[in-house]
């Protein structure tokens, strides 16, 4: 038996995609064509539903750092142990051991079936769903397209980063530009900024040479094809990757460095299955924790505004990327806070156009304030001229609530014209009428009456008329949504698996795969040849690939049914060129899987960054020694399998020794030889783990 023991080094800041040579060990998975609700609809429900808002309808939640806490709704307790993480969209009840996503909460608390929970959420958020049917060939094609585009975007992002830092053109043009903008190296690395070479088809040729199809390069918007000629869409531009909430690259923004008037300053990726500008906020992946911590989101217009404010230490900021604010973008922010402050550069036309966005924010029950920067300044330029504390002080002191802001703007336009003034008052009352909270509405109406020296009852009457008319039009739509909720409640009996000695080791390995599976490991693989010579290969692969390779090599199977299902999903993902992490499993339709995932990725106690930021005390984290953690998890599981086999052999020997025949004696000798082999392998595993066996 040849053992391959890998010497590992790790770069935990990078993620990698599947390495092709590992796929040959997997057989293609069987597609399950029967789908109760289309996957894209399920995805939309999960993306729209806000776990704190849903659970808040059943449990009184209180802020606890970046999370929310409450007393368990599933057990009688004095100290709150029920935790909700808005950033991870999961919940965990430490007293009962239950946990999961927004759907599994409804299944546990309201005893809904999976489909009933989805229907309840769809009705709450006005999402149309289609009933049971088979997935069409077209939908299967779209699913495959989604995965292909995701892989290509990740490849392109790495390529653009490499060109920025490791090519003469990238350093002379791209890095020089970022340096002129005052961006530090750590900020450039944090936002994964890159450069696409000027030569027309440089990136496309490189991608095709790596095996990527022009068809998907074109669909992603990275490559354009015109009359048989192909060229790079972003050629000669510095690149700003746009990330999903989980950090996946969805698309790109590219800024030209040329001065020609005819050349558009920014190009953005076209709309794709992955990249939908109306549902994306630039910088949210990097800002969500700060938004939760500060309980406020700063909204700016462009990429560099976000980056400059981050560099100044103000991280609770996102950008609409030049598009008008949409309901989808507002709902993304609402996951983390109810408070939005919009930062403007003083452009009158842009401010006037922003009113619709403010109305959308109010309609979602959120609180909105507005900051105007001095003439000639935008958030980017102001942040470069002032310290972090000065920027924060200006934002705090210059912010106005939406009524004062809107009144100031519209009064200038009215210019003492009584007809225009009546129109602007009606416009402001229209905005107030959108606020769901009746107390807030009345407070703002009182402020309006005071600001414009009007009778409060007149404004209240006007607001009432507006709301009644709106309710009449929306009544039918709300009734249909209500009727779509199923009245049948089916309690599903869940049988807890009997835990074996393998369970803690299997659990730990799956936990590592969920939390760190996409991290890249660089491996020197030693292979002992038949003639005794040792050959070394340099391999760069993901944690998922390393674990799967090690387990498949020794034919290790998972004993626990739920963990086995999760591992099989990982195998299927690899066979389809996809690496499945915590986001895939936390929204998995199998309630057992999503519940176990929530348990694995939840943290009851989080290490404070103040240990290093303020005290300069370095706290050891698992990710800092990930290579050790991965190998220990792998070999601990293998060692436990060996121990079980050795115990089984010993029992067989004891049973056979109770007999006296020569045949039994020969079989005992064979079993003892097998036991010695396994004991030797166990010693090798122990050496790998640094343990001493007595």
NORWO-V94791 format. One record per backbone hydrogen bond with DSSP energy under -1.0 kcal/mol. CO is the residue of the C=O (numbers start at 1). NH is the residue of the N-H. Records with the same first field share a line. If there is no record, write none. Layout:
# NORWO-V94791
CO: NH ; NH
This chain:
# NORWO-V94791
7: 524
9: 522
11: 14
14: 520
19: 22
20: 23
22: 25
23: 26
33: 135
35: 133
38: 42
39: 43
40: 44
41: 45
42: 46
43: 47
44: 48
45: 49
50: 54
51: 55
52: 56
54: 57
55: 58 ; 59
62: 69
64: 67
67: 64
68: 84
69: 62
70: 82
81: 94
82: 70
83: 92
84: 68
85: 89 ; 90
90: 85
91: 100
92: 83
93: 97
98: 93
100: 91
101: 105
102: 106
103: 107
104: 108
105: 109
106: 110 ; 112
113: 117
114: 118
115: 119
116: 120
117: 121
118: 122
119: 123
120: 124
121: 125
122: 127
133: 35
136: 140
137: 141
138: 142
139: 143
140: 144
141: 145
142: 146
143: 147
144: 148
145: 149
146: 150
147: 151
148: 152
149: 153
150: 154
151: 155
152: 156
153: 157
154: 158
155: 159
156: 160
157: 161
158: 162
159: 163
160: 164 ; 195
161: 165
162: 166
163: 167
167: 171
168: 172
169: 173
170: 175
173: 177
174: 178
175: 179
176: 180
177: 181
178: 183
179: 182
184: 188
185: 189
186: 190
187: 191
188: 193
194: 239
196: 236
199: 202
200: 232
201: 205
202: 206
203: 207
204: 208
205: 209
207: 212
208: 211
213: 217
214: 218
215: 219
216: 220
217: 222 ; 223
222: 233
224: 231
226: 229
229: 226
231: 224
232: 235
234: 237
237: 196
238: 255
239: 194
240: 253
242: 250 ; 251
244: 247
248: 244
251: 242
252: 269
253: 240
254: 267
255: 238
265: 256
267: 254
275: 272
276: 279
277: 280
281: 284
282: 319
283: 287
284: 288
287: 291
288: 292
289: 293
290: 294
291: 295 ; 296
297: 341
298: 318
299: 343
300: 320
301: 322
302: 306
303: 307
304: 308
305: 309
306: 310
307: 311
308: 312
309: 314
310: 313
315: 317
316: 298
318: 300
319: 282
320: 323
326: 330
327: 331
328: 332
329: 333
330: 334
333: 336 ; 337
338: 367
339: 297
340: 369
341: 299
342: 371
344: 373
347: 351
348: 352
349: 353
352: 355
354: 358
355: 359
356: 360
357: 361
358: 362
359: 363
360: 364
361: 366
362: 365
367: 340
368: 402
369: 342
370: 400
371: 344
374: 377
378: 382
379: 383
380: 384
381: 385
382: 386
387: 391
388: 392
389: 393
390: 394
391: 395
392: 396
393: 397
394: 398
400: 370
401: 405
402: 406
403: 407
404: 408
405: 409
406: 410
407: 411
408: 412
409: 413
410: 414
411: 415
414: 417
417: 421
418: 422
419: 423
420: 424
421: 425
422: 426
423: 427
424: 428
425: 429
426: 430
427: 431
428: 432
429: 433
431: 434
432: 435
437: 441
438: 442
439: 443
440: 444
441: 445
442: 446
443: 447
444: 448
445: 449
446: 450
447: 451
448: 452
449: 454
455: 459
456: 460
457: 461
458: 462
459: 463
460: 464
461: 465
462: 466
463: 467
464: 468
465: 469
466: 470
467: 471
468: 472
469: 473
470: 474
471: 475
474: 478
475: 479
476: 480
477: 481
478: 482
479: 483
480: 484
482: 485
502: 506
503: 507
504: 508
505: 509
506: 510
507: 511
508: 512
509: 513
510: 514
511: 515
512: 516
513: 517
514: 582
516: 519
517: 544
518: 16
519: 543
520: 11
521: 541
522: 9
523: 539
524: 7
525: 537
527: 535
529: 532
533: 529
535: 527
537: 525
539: 523
541: 521
542: 546
543: 547
544: 548
545: 549
546: 550
547: 551
548: 552
549: 553
550: 554
551: 556
552: 555
560: 564
561: 565
562: 566
563: 567
564: 568
565: 569
566: 570
567: 571
568: 572
569: 573
570: 574
571: 575
572: 576
573: 578
574: 577
581: 585
582: 586
583: 587
585: 588
590: 594
591: 595
592: 596
593: 597
594: 598
595: 599
596: 600
597: 601
598: 602
608: 611
609: 612 ; 613
610: 614 ; 615
611: 617
622: 625
623: 626
625: 629
626: 630
627: 631
628: 632
629: 633
630: 634
631: 635
632: 636
633: 637
634: 638
635: 639
636: 640
637: 641
638: 642
639: 643
640: 644
641: 645
642: 646
643: 647
644: 648
645: 649
646: 650
647: 651
648: 652
649: 653
650: 654
651: 655
652: 656
653: 657
656: 659
661: 665
662: 666
663: 667
664: 668
665: 669
666: 670
667: 671
668: 672
669: 673
670: 674
671: 675
672: 676
673: 677
674: 678
675: 679
676: 680
677: 681
678: 682
679: 683
680: 684
681: 685
682: 686
683: 687
684: 688
685: 689
686: 691
